[in-house]
Amino acid sequence: MIPYGHQSISQEEIDALSDVLKSDWLTQGPKIPEFEHALAGYCGSQYAIACANGTAALHIACLAAGVGAGDIVWTSTISFVASANCARYCGAEVDFVDIDSTTRNISVSALKAKLFAASNNNCLPKVLVVVHFAGLPCDLDAIESLSREYGFQIIEDAAHALGSEYKYKKIGACTSSLMTTLSFHPVKTITTAEGGAVLTNNEEIAHKLRCFASHGINRDSRDFSDPQFKDKMWYYEQQTLGFNYRLSDLHAALGLVQLRKLESFIQKREILFDRYCEKLSDISILKLPITTRLNGHRTAWHLFVIELENQELRERVYQILRDKEVGVNVHYFPIHLQPYYRALGFKKGDFPEAEDYAAKALTLPLYPALTYEQQDLVISYLFEALG
Ligand SMILES: Cc1ncc(COP(=O)(O)O)c(C=O)c1O
């Protein structure tokens, strides 16, 4: 099977894990702050808080933004369900914004229109979770300007976009947002097996994130509510309800090695992306990802998604490629049409661009270890399937 995504692990990662296993620390040791420091340095943010996975990162990001019952959170319906579920974990309502059919990211014009209507109806979102789909950065300037006009906070879900750049800044620099979340799931640009992080430039938010990721516990004696414990080394205070969403030293050690290799991983993804575009550009019935490269922008392509003419053709091509042991996939079935969200009142027709895209989308394999021979095989099977 040629999967659609796969991790790249070598002896260096195995050695790093083995070193941790032989050390005194398996969980909260020195590798975590080292990884956090490296991540913040790479992305250009002041703080990085490592956590158990990208879903946990989104959950604590929403909590730190103050999302709770009675609030509304908006996101793109073309994403993994975690981008919306994070708000539901906090007891908030979720609504979606349609996508731009060229970028497959949140449509700025749809967002603008929806915000205008929501402000008239008194139901503006507290937070907008923007998703840099497949690694392609959203139009952050336009979204930030809307956030100022309508008073909502931005959380960037950059699970797909570690290494991408927007206007000469890395995604994760949080220049337009309050926080950016990452996932290090094995198909992502780097992996820690399970793992995630939240980036921010706001000290108070960073403090809240650490607290939510570790049971709501605060160990800083300056913050203790009871002065009699100020000089007690053994004391800690649980000041809010948090979770055990911590990353371990083993995962962080893996992440440190992977982060050093990120640039080479991205470069290989870029080469494979260009090869797909070049070899598939003659098939007029295929819609390829956007290839425009603006100055100062970079896409660390996480997924290579083509669109077929219609759903029937997509299903046929999907099955033919699967039968040939090519692990094509669909990213994503619209979140609002998942049974859980349908039960909350969403229905077919609510977000037509997203539904149209999702009916035709097919993800082809893209990962650093994919060989040109394997990629050519995938392309030849695709040509065959298209007759
Ligand atoms: C856009 C997006 N957000 C969030 C997540 C959640 O990340 P994790 O699987 O690490 O919990 C994913 C993972 O697939 C994702 O693709």
Ligand as a Chemical Component Dictionary entry (heavy atoms), coordinates in Angstrom:
data_LIG
# 
_chem_comp.id                   LIG 
_chem_comp.type                 NON-POLYMER 
_chem_comp.pdbx_formal_charge   0 
_chem_comp.three_letter_code    LIG 
# 
loop_
_chem_comp_atom.comp_id 
_chem_comp_atom.atom_id 
_chem_comp_atom.alt_atom_id 
_chem_comp_atom.type_symbol 
_chem_comp_atom.charge 
_chem_comp_atom.model_Cartn_x 
_chem_comp_atom.model_Cartn_y 
_chem_comp_atom.model_Cartn_z 
_chem_comp_atom.pdbx_ordinal 
LIG C1 C1 C 0 -7.063 20.545 10.694 1  
LIG C2 C2 C 0 -6.845 19.656 11.882 2  
LIG N1 N1 N 0 -7.091 20.136 13.098 3  
LIG C3 C3 C 0 -6.897 19.398 14.199 4  
LIG C4 C4 C 0 -6.445 18.102 14.125 5  
LIG C5 C5 C 0 -6.300 17.300 15.376 6  
LIG O1 O1 O 0 -4.995 16.882 15.594 7  
LIG P1 P1 P 0 -4.674 15.540 16.409 8  
LIG O2 O2 O 0 -4.959 14.379 15.509 9  
LIG O3 O3 O 0 -3.205 15.675 16.721 10 
LIG O4 O4 O 0 -5.511 15.543 17.621 11 
LIG C6 C6 C 0 -6.162 17.549 12.883 12 
LIG C7 C7 C 0 -5.657 16.180 12.791 13 
LIG O5 O5 O 0 -5.848 15.426 11.933 14 
LIG C8 C8 C 0 -6.378 18.339 11.719 15 
LIG O6 O6 O 0 -6.156 17.856 10.499 16 
# 
loop_
_chem_comp_bond.comp_id 
_chem_comp_bond.atom_id_1 
_chem_comp_bond.atom_id_2 
_chem_comp_bond.value_order 
_chem_comp_bond.pdbx_ordinal 
LIG C1 C2 SING 1  
LIG C2 N1 SING 2  
LIG C2 C8 DOUB 3  
LIG N1 C3 DOUB 4  
LIG C3 C4 SING 5  
LIG C4 C5 SING 6  
LIG C4 C6 DOUB 7  
LIG C5 O1 SING 8  
LIG O1 P1 SING 9  
LIG P1 O2 DOUB 10 
LIG P1 O3 SING 11 
LIG P1 O4 SING 12 
LIG C6 C7 SING 13 
LIG C6 C8 SING 14 
LIG C7 O5 DOUB 15 
LIG C8 O6 SING 16 
# 
